[in-house]
Amino acid sequence: MTRQHDDVTGRFPSSRHLPPPEVRPLPEAPTSTWRITGPGIVAAGVGLASGEFILFPYIASQVGLVFVWAALVGLATQFFLNMEIERYTLATGETALTGFSRSWRHWGLVFAVLTLLANLWPGWATSSATMITYLWGGEVRWISVALLLVIGLVLTLAPVVYVALERAEMLKVAAVLVLLAVGAVVAISADAWADVPEIVTGASIPVDPLGLALLTGALAFAGAGGGQNLVQSNWIRDKGFGMGAYVPRIKSPVTGKPEAAPSTGFIFEPTDEHLARWRKWWRFANREQLCTFVLITFLSIVFTSLLAYSTVHGRPDLPNNIGFLRIEGEVLKETVSPWFGTLFWVVGAFALFAAALGIVDYSSRLVADVVKTAYAKGVKESTLYFAVVWALVLVGCAVVLAGLGQPLVLLVISACVGALMMFVYSGLLIVLNRKVLPEPIRISAGRVAVLGWAVALFGALSVMTIVEQVGRLFGG
């Protein structure tokens, strides 16, 4: 190994369980970027769920548009978080979790446990099942079990898991955008459009009527949230971004040939040629994330909030649970047309099902990556992945059959755990991308400041939510 190689790899913390990355050339950035656009759409598709269809519309149904501003704050913060997660993977082909584990072996395990705690509650599947009952009747728990089993089969039988996930999420995003485009014309009243400036002029934090846990959940789930942000690493390397092009993808053990992805990654020498390639990759990755994840998600939150505000805000009979979506659909049938109310429920049910599919996928990716990297190097990552998929499916079925199926409560629990995770890994990303990567591609001072804001924001929200919930517990 040359002295220059030593200078590049020597920045990575020495570890008994993780060897230094291998030095390889950074692949050329593609001249046509359309074919590799996708991870941002997957992130938007998985994220278009609890925050967009349930939490923000529910808040709008209760207090109007005064909290929609928080969606922009949450999305802007998550954009920079996602890009710092992507920075490390673009440069090394490793996930950010592997990077964290280089400084302390068990960081990955911490995040894996928190992700499982957040996502063992199948709130997205039960929400989808609840909306299906608005269409065709049936019992929520049995529909939820059926949906969970379908998710397990889809992820098991897909020849290449990422390709199946990307197609499902792209179809979902297209369906949601069609719903919003039609709804903007035929369903949102002129009075509601006239009140749009209240998003800014009436901005407030309506803690008294709603509670801090619900607001924290909405802010944390404005877009992705929690473990989903961390799995940007896995999705971009499955798509072949940067040094991720050297890492095999997870394939089905039934219909595809499973491959063992390496537990460690690669690094390139910061030559002029490589840095020119890096700048192209970095510009593309930022644009892809901004024009897909951020834009699609923000438009969805604004329009679903406007739809709820236009149809059910101020109704005295509105329930404080997901049942408000039933009333919203019924109002849309009466005021617009029966077909539009039905379309609202169909798209909502499919969107929440696709979100559940993505959540099981990313939770399984995260756990499998952690176990493979730090604890079970001899086991194929695909084997670990499918084991976790079915564990989540079966535990989810057990949770639902045990009667723990109130969707709004489950989603708030998940979102609050997600906010705690974001507080911790925002700080770790500063350390990782400031100290480990070669100086020309390190995080800039401006982005360090934004991540510092993320630490303060999610740390404060987590502490205040815990204090609130403890107070409620002991206050009766």
C-alpha positions, 0 to 999 in steps of 0.5 A: 500500500502506498503512502497516499493510500495510508493517508486516505484510509488512516483517517478511519478509526482503527477497530478490531471488528472493522478493517479499513476501507479498500482504496478504489477509484470513484466511478464516473458520474453518469451523463444521463441522470434520469435512469438513476433517479429513484432513492428520493422518490422511494424516500418520499413514497415511504414517507407519504404516510402517517405525517401526510395522510394522518397527522398533519391533516388531523391537526388541520382538521382540529386547529386549521392551517396554523401548524403547516409551517412545521412541515417545511421546517421538518423537511428542510432539516431532514434534507440536510440530514439525508444529504450528510447520510448520503455524503458518507455513503457516496464517498465510501459505499458504507452505510452511515451506521457502519461509519458510526460503528467504527467509533463504537461497535454498538452504535448500530445496535442502538439504532437497530433496537430503536428502529424496531421499537418504533416499527414493531407497532404496525400503525401503517398497516392498521391505518391502511386496513381501516381505510379499506373498511370504509370502502368494502367493510370487514374487520380491521384486524384481519385485513391488517394481518392479510396486508402484513402477510402480503408485505412479507411475500412481496419482499421475499419473492421480488428478484431484486428487492430495491427494484420492487420497492422503487416501482411500488413507491413510484406508483404510489407517488403517482397516485397521490399526485393525481389525487392532489391535482384533482382535489386542488381543482374540485374539492378544496374550497375558495375559502380554504385557498384564501386562508393559505396565508395563515400558514405563515401569518397564523403560525403557532404551536397548538400544544393545548388542544393537541398535546406535544407528543402529537406535534412532535410526531408530525414534525418528526414524520414530515417526510421520513423520520427516525430510521428511514433517514439512515436507510438513505445509505442503503437505497443510494448504494442499491441504486449505484450512487458513487462508491456504492456501485461496488456493493452488491444488492439484496436479492431474493433467496427464492427468485434471485441469487442472494449475495453477501454484501461486504461489511466494509466499504471503499474510499477514493484518493482525493486526486483532481480527477476524483474530486471532479467526479465527486462534485458531479455526484454531490450536485446530482445527489442534492438535486435528486433529493430536493426535487423528489423527496422535499418537493413531493412531500411538502406539496402533499402535506400542504394539499392534504392539510388543505383538503382536511381543512376545507372539508371537516375543520370545525365539525363538532362530531369529529373524532380524535382518531383516524376516524376523521378520515371516514368523515372526510371521505363522506363529506367529499362524496356529498360536496364533490362526487361519490367517485371522489370520496371513493378515490380519496379512500382508495389512494389513502389505503394504497399509500399507507400500504405502500408505506408499510411495505417500505417501513418493513423493508427499511427496518429489515435493511437497517437491522441486517446491515448492523448484524452483518457488519458488526456481529455475524460477518459469515452470514449473508446479508440477504438471509438476515434481511428476510429473517427480519422481514418475517419477524416484523410481519409475524410480530405485527400480526401478533400485535394486531390480534392482541388488540393493540390496533388504534392507528393514531396512538401507534403512529405517535409512539413511532414518531416520538421514538423517531425524533429521539433517534434523529437527535442522536444521529444528527450529532454523530453525523457531524463527527463522522463527516468532519473527522473521517472523510478526506478534507476536500469532501468533508461537511462544510461549516454551514452544514455543521450549523444546520446539523447542530440545529437538528440536534437542538430541535430533536433533542428539545422535542424529545425531552419535552415530550418525555416530560409531558408523557411522564406528567400525564402518567403520574398526574392521572 
